[in-house]
């Protein structure tokens, strides 16, 4: 299945990948230490401003970027008030997270050991249906991270893709039926 387009519209331009994911942090240096010194993501850019370029709002901040091997970034805003982003009150703590890819189970094991050596509690290694292996932990801001390595072979991934729309349709129908019952 391809993305739907309205009559007369051309298909959307392809999205090439993630440039950055941004989150609020309570302390830029504490966050730098975690992402650069512990996870190994180099600090590659810092934007310091008193005005938000997209809104014109006065809000002094520093915006810090950590580059991953594929060129994408984890980024954080420190608003200078020592406050971290609050978790969503209607969502379990395990739901909202970002998963970062590592090369292998050996890399996953090594990162788990490294995190634990720094006193960071780690959940896993968890097997997700033969698709991926993952570990889970929180950064100093309470943001949940997952490190993962893909296990599935290309034929298995192709099968997942072929079945994805039908599986989602079944879930949607089940939820709608339950809501109307």
VEXDREN-237491 format. One record per residue (C-alpha): residue in one letter; x negated, y, z negated; residue number from 1. Coordinates in steps of 0.05 Angstrom, whole numbers, plus 5000, padded with zeros to 4 digits. Layout:
# residues N
+----+------+------+------+-----+
: aa :    x :    y :    z :   i :
+----+------+------+------+-----+
:  a :    X :    Y :    Z : NUM :
...
+----+------+------+------+-----+
# end
This chain:
# residues 181
+----+------+------+------+-----+
: aa :    x :    y :    z :   i :
+----+------+------+------+-----+
:  x : 5000 : 5000 : 5000 :   1 :
:  x : 4975 : 5070 : 5015 :   2 :
:  x : 4990 : 5135 : 4978 :   3 :
:  x : 5057 : 5165 : 4998 :   4 :
:  x : 5060 : 5229 : 5037 :   5 :
:  x : 5118 : 5275 : 5051 :   6 :
:  x : 5142 : 5281 : 5123 :   7 :
:  x : 5096 : 5325 : 5163 :   8 :
:  x : 5040 : 5322 : 5113 :   9 :
:  x : 4973 : 5291 : 5127 :  10 :
:  x : 4947 : 5239 : 5078 :  11 :
:  x : 4909 : 5266 : 5017 :  12 :
:  x : 4835 : 5277 : 5024 :  13 :
:  x : 4797 : 5221 : 4991 :  14 :
:  x : 4774 : 5232 : 4920 :  15 :
:  x : 4700 : 5214 : 4920 :  16 :
:  x : 4690 : 5200 : 4847 :  17 :
:  x : 4688 : 5232 : 4778 :  18 :
:  x : 4649 : 5296 : 4771 :  19 :
:  x : 4661 : 5305 : 4697 :  20 :
:  x : 4708 : 5288 : 4641 :  21 :
:  x : 4714 : 5345 : 4590 :  22 :
:  x : 4733 : 5340 : 4517 :  23 :
:  x : 4729 : 5386 : 4457 :  24 :
:  x : 4672 : 5375 : 4407 :  25 :
:  x : 4663 : 5404 : 4338 :  26 :
:  x : 4588 : 5415 : 4343 :  27 :
:  x : 4549 : 5418 : 4408 :  28 :
:  x : 4482 : 5396 : 4377 :  29 :
:  x : 4514 : 5337 : 4341 :  30 :
:  x : 4547 : 5317 : 4407 :  31 :
:  x : 4481 : 5327 : 4445 :  32 :
:  x : 4445 : 5281 : 4396 :  33 :
:  x : 4497 : 5226 : 4405 :  34 :
:  x : 4503 : 5229 : 4481 :  35 :
:  x : 4430 : 5243 : 4497 :  36 :
:  x : 4389 : 5211 : 4441 :  37 :
:  x : 4433 : 5150 : 4427 :  38 :
:  x : 4471 : 5136 : 4492 :  39 :
:  x : 4414 : 5161 : 4537 :  40 :
:  x : 4454 : 5211 : 4579 :  41 :
:  x : 4410 : 5271 : 4593 :  42 :
:  x : 4436 : 5341 : 4578 :  43 :
:  x : 4434 : 5372 : 4648 :  44 :
:  x : 4473 : 5437 : 4644 :  45 :
:  x : 4499 : 5487 : 4592 :  46 :
:  x : 4550 : 5541 : 4608 :  47 :
:  x : 4558 : 5595 : 4555 :  48 :
:  x : 4613 : 5645 : 4564 :  49 :
:  x : 4660 : 5691 : 4526 :  50 :
:  x : 4716 : 5688 : 4577 :  51 :
:  x : 4749 : 5627 : 4609 :  52 :
:  x : 4739 : 5634 : 4684 :  53 :
:  x : 4803 : 5598 : 4704 :  54 :
:  x : 4850 : 5638 : 4657 :  55 :
:  x : 4813 : 5702 : 4639 :  56 :
:  x : 4826 : 5685 : 4566 :  57 :
:  x : 4776 : 5711 : 4515 :  58 :
:  x : 4749 : 5650 : 4480 :  59 :
:  x : 4674 : 5645 : 4467 :  60 :
:  x : 4649 : 5574 : 4483 :  61 :
:  x : 4592 : 5531 : 4505 :  62 :
:  x : 4605 : 5477 : 4557 :  63 :
:  x : 4553 : 5421 : 4557 :  64 :
:  x : 4544 : 5368 : 4611 :  65 :
:  x : 4511 : 5299 : 4605 :  66 :
:  x : 4495 : 5264 : 4671 :  67 :
:  x : 4506 : 5190 : 4683 :  68 :
:  x : 4465 : 5149 : 4733 :  69 :
:  x : 4519 : 5154 : 4787 :  70 :
:  x : 4518 : 5231 : 4784 :  71 :
:  x : 4583 : 5239 : 4744 :  72 :
:  x : 4583 : 5273 : 4676 :  73 :
:  x : 4612 : 5272 : 4607 :  74 :
:  x : 4624 : 5345 : 4586 :  75 :
:  x : 4644 : 5379 : 4522 :  76 :
:  x : 4669 : 5447 : 4499 :  77 :
:  x : 4645 : 5474 : 4432 :  78 :
:  x : 4690 : 5532 : 4414 :  79 :
:  x : 4646 : 5552 : 4355 :  80 :
:  x : 4698 : 5537 : 4302 :  81 :
:  x : 4674 : 5468 : 4278 :  82 :
:  x : 4740 : 5435 : 4299 :  83 :
:  x : 4744 : 5371 : 4340 :  84 :
:  x : 4802 : 5353 : 4385 :  85 :
:  x : 4858 : 5320 : 4347 :  86 :
:  x : 4883 : 5251 : 4367 :  87 :
:  x : 4952 : 5245 : 4397 :  88 :
:  x : 5002 : 5234 : 4340 :  89 :
:  x : 5047 : 5189 : 4382 :  90 :
:  x : 4992 : 5144 : 4410 :  91 :
:  x : 4953 : 5087 : 4377 :  92 :
:  x : 4879 : 5104 : 4368 :  93 :
:  x : 4858 : 5048 : 4416 :  94 :
:  x : 4896 : 5076 : 4476 :  95 :
:  x : 4863 : 5142 : 4494 :  96 :
:  x : 4790 : 5130 : 4513 :  97 :
:  x : 4740 : 5133 : 4570 :  98 :
:  x : 4704 : 5071 : 4595 :  99 :
:  x : 4633 : 5078 : 4620 : 100 :
:  x : 4602 : 5023 : 4663 : 101 :
:  x : 4537 : 4987 : 4648 : 102 :
:  x : 4502 : 4937 : 4694 : 103 :
:  x : 4508 : 4871 : 4657 : 104 :
:  x : 4526 : 4832 : 4595 : 105 :
:  x : 4452 : 4839 : 4575 : 106 :
:  x : 4458 : 4915 : 4580 : 107 :
:  x : 4523 : 4912 : 4539 : 108 :
:  x : 4489 : 4870 : 4485 : 109 :
:  x : 4430 : 4919 : 4483 : 110 :
:  x : 4475 : 4980 : 4477 : 111 :
:  x : 4515 : 4946 : 4422 : 112 :
:  x : 4451 : 4932 : 4383 : 113 :
:  x : 4427 : 5004 : 4394 : 114 :
:  x : 4492 : 5034 : 4370 : 115 :
:  x : 4494 : 4990 : 4309 : 116 :
:  x : 4421 : 5007 : 4293 : 117 :
:  x : 4444 : 5080 : 4291 : 118 :
:  x : 4499 : 5062 : 4241 : 119 :
:  x : 4556 : 5066 : 4292 : 120 :
:  x : 4612 : 5015 : 4282 : 121 :
:  x : 4624 : 4975 : 4346 : 122 :
:  x : 4683 : 4930 : 4364 : 123 :
:  x : 4669 : 4874 : 4413 : 124 :
:  x : 4643 : 4845 : 4458 : 125 :
:  x : 4714 : 4836 : 4483 : 126 :
:  x : 4735 : 4795 : 4544 : 127 :
:  x : 4792 : 4827 : 4583 : 128 :
:  x : 4824 : 4771 : 4623 : 129 :
:  x : 4759 : 4752 : 4657 : 130 :
:  x : 4759 : 4821 : 4690 : 131 :
:  x : 4709 : 4858 : 4645 : 132 :
:  x : 4671 : 4852 : 4580 : 133 :
:  x : 4672 : 4913 : 4535 : 134 :
:  x : 4650 : 4944 : 4469 : 135 :
:  x : 4686 : 5002 : 4434 : 136 :
:  x : 4662 : 5056 : 4387 : 137 :
:  x : 4675 : 5129 : 4369 : 138 :
:  x : 4632 : 5190 : 4382 : 139 :
:  x : 4620 : 5241 : 4326 : 140 :
:  x : 4683 : 5278 : 4349 : 141 :
:  x : 4729 : 5218 : 4339 : 142 :
:  x : 4733 : 5206 : 4414 : 143 :
:  x : 4738 : 5132 : 4432 : 144 :
:  x : 4688 : 5105 : 4482 : 145 :
:  x : 4683 : 5038 : 4517 : 146 :
:  x : 4622 : 5010 : 4550 : 147 :
:  x : 4640 : 4957 : 4600 : 148 :
:  x : 4611 : 4910 : 4653 : 149 :
:  x : 4653 : 4879 : 4708 : 150 :
:  x : 4655 : 4803 : 4710 : 151 :
:  x : 4705 : 4790 : 4765 : 152 :
:  x : 4680 : 4768 : 4834 : 153 :
:  x : 4700 : 4805 : 4897 : 154 :
:  x : 4753 : 4753 : 4915 : 155 :
:  x : 4783 : 4759 : 4846 : 156 :
:  x : 4783 : 4835 : 4851 : 157 :
:  x : 4817 : 4830 : 4919 : 158 :
:  x : 4870 : 4785 : 4888 : 159 :
:  x : 4882 : 4835 : 4832 : 160 :
:  x : 4892 : 4890 : 4883 : 161 :
:  x : 4941 : 4848 : 4924 : 162 :
:  x : 4982 : 4833 : 4862 : 163 :
:  x : 4978 : 4902 : 4829 : 164 :
:  x : 5040 : 4935 : 4858 : 165 :
:  x : 5084 : 4873 : 4845 : 166 :
:  x : 5059 : 4867 : 4773 : 167 :
:  x : 5073 : 4941 : 4760 : 168 :
:  x : 5142 : 4935 : 4792 : 169 :
:  x : 5158 : 4876 : 4747 : 170 :
:  x : 5136 : 4915 : 4685 : 171 :
:  x : 5177 : 4976 : 4707 : 172 :
:  x : 5240 : 4934 : 4719 : 173 :
:  x : 5231 : 4899 : 4652 : 174 :
:  x : 5224 : 4966 : 4615 : 175 :
:  x : 5284 : 4996 : 4651 : 176 :
:  x : 5327 : 4935 : 4636 : 177 :
:  x : 5308 : 4938 : 4562 : 178 :
:  x : 5324 : 5013 : 4560 : 179 :
:  x : 5394 : 5001 : 4589 : 180 :
:  x : 5409 : 4941 : 4544 : 181 :
+----+------+------+------+-----+
# end
